[in-house]
Amino acid sequence: MSQIHFVGAGQMAEAIIRAALNRQVLAAGDITLADIDSQRIATLRERYQLDTTLSDVQALAAADYIVLGVRPQDDIDGVARHICQFASPQTTIISIIAGVTLERLSGLFGLDRPIVRMIPNTLTDTGLGYSGVVLTPQVQPEPLMPFLESFGKVMLLEERLIDVFTGFAVAGVNYVYYFIESLSDAGVLSGLSRAQSTQVVWENLLGAVAMLKISDKHPRQLMDINNSPAGVGINGLYELNNSDFAAGLQRSVMTAVRRTTELAGSKPA
Ligand SMILES: NC(=O)c1ccc[n+]([C@@H]2O[C@H](COP(=O)([O-])OP(=O)(O)OC[C@H]3O[C@@H](n4cnc5c(N)ncnc54)[C@H](OP(=O)(O)O)[C@@H]3O)[C@@H](O)[C@H]2O)c1
């Protein structure tokens, strides 16, 4: 891969670096870092054996890609001014900053600049989970995709959907963790050990997804197959139908989407 420079070497930048190194899409020599906290740079350089000797200015000048890993409330304008001073106008900017629009990024980095706006998923170590990605027309996708796909699957989106994607897809892993915990509790409540219950929940989850993929059926069709008249399954589902399960889940997603758009200062799609 080309030279890639991370500005803001926090949790998300580290997760991306770890995944890209593990998948051998990046080598240690391809990566340089900048962070307001020099101790953080030293920690990551030691942890991932990043052996570059380039100074900050040299790293900016050498970078083919610059990942913006600072937070929305950080001094993004100052970061952009510093980058523009030393990086080539052809260097592609990859922003993972939630809520910062392409319009703002183009204002900061130039209208002709190749810019990627993306929201990575936090499942970076697994290779699963979608990152939401928007590319400007100046971006050449072919050389870039292996890097983007090294820390998640890529879903190309219209920019108006990126905040929705953040609230639904990126925050969405929480609902799955919560569902697993709740269902595992139900097994313990019914008399299984925690280990037995967790084992069953994980296997059912993986199996259900595999069945949906293999059968190409709607979940309701598979539920119909599972449920004999007056049987165990339909009695269990009756109770769930009487609960707030579906609406509660949907309200949670809508609240997360609303919060993303609030933080981003944009309007829901
Ligand atoms: N975490 C997630 O689940 C997630 C998911 C998708 C997208 N994102 C986005 O990813 C970005 C990073 O999130 P994170 O969780 O990795 O945050 P983080 O751990 O706080 O990392 C941000 C880093 O940037 C450094 N920094 C601040 N100002 C800087 C500057 N002017 N120049 C250089 N470095 C600077 C911070 O240093 P100090 O701490 O010393 O200030 C910190 O090390 C955010 O914009 C967030 O919206 C996060």
The ligand as a Gaussian input file, in Angstrom:
#p B3LYP/6-31G(d) Opt

LIG

0 1
 N      -15.151000       5.368000      18.546000
 C      -16.109000       5.040000      17.698000
 O      -16.908000       4.136000      17.920000
 C      -16.218000       5.776000      16.376000
 C      -16.941000       5.201000      15.323000
 C      -17.007000       5.883000      14.115000
 C      -16.367000       7.112000      13.970000
 N      -15.697000       7.649000      15.038000
 C      -15.040000       8.949000      14.853000
 O      -13.653000       8.720000      14.985000
 C      -13.047000       9.898000      15.498000
 C      -12.091000       9.495000      16.587000
 O      -12.818000       8.864000      17.638000
 P      -12.039000       8.097000      18.792000
 O      -13.053000       7.332000      19.564000
 O      -10.857000       7.399000      18.222000
 O      -11.552000       9.383000      19.659000
 P      -10.252000       9.528000      20.550000
 O       -9.816000       8.200000      21.098000
 O      -10.515000      10.637000      21.527000
 O       -9.128000      10.003000      19.500000
 C       -8.949000      11.315000      19.062000
 C       -7.447000      11.615000      19.165000
 O       -7.149000      12.826000      18.483000
 C       -6.237000      13.564000      19.303000
 N       -6.300000      14.974000      18.950000
 C       -7.141000      15.937000      19.385000
 N       -6.885000      17.117000      18.771000
 C       -5.843000      16.897000      17.944000
 C       -5.108000      17.743000      17.053000
 N       -5.397000      19.040000      16.898000
 N       -4.082000      17.184000      16.352000
 C       -3.767000      15.882000      16.504000
 N       -4.435000      15.042000      17.344000
 C       -5.444000      15.539000      18.046000
 C       -6.718000      13.275000      20.703000
 O       -5.753000      13.606000      21.680000
 P       -6.280000      14.036000      23.165000
 O       -7.133000      12.912000      23.670000
 O       -5.020000      14.230000      23.935000
 O       -7.089000      15.302000      22.966000
 C       -6.980000      11.771000      20.607000
 O       -5.781000      11.026000      20.819000
 C      -14.165000      10.822000      15.970000
 O      -14.276000      11.919000      15.103000
 C      -15.398000       9.968000      15.929000
 O      -16.519000      10.727000      15.500000
 C      -15.588000       6.997000      16.228000

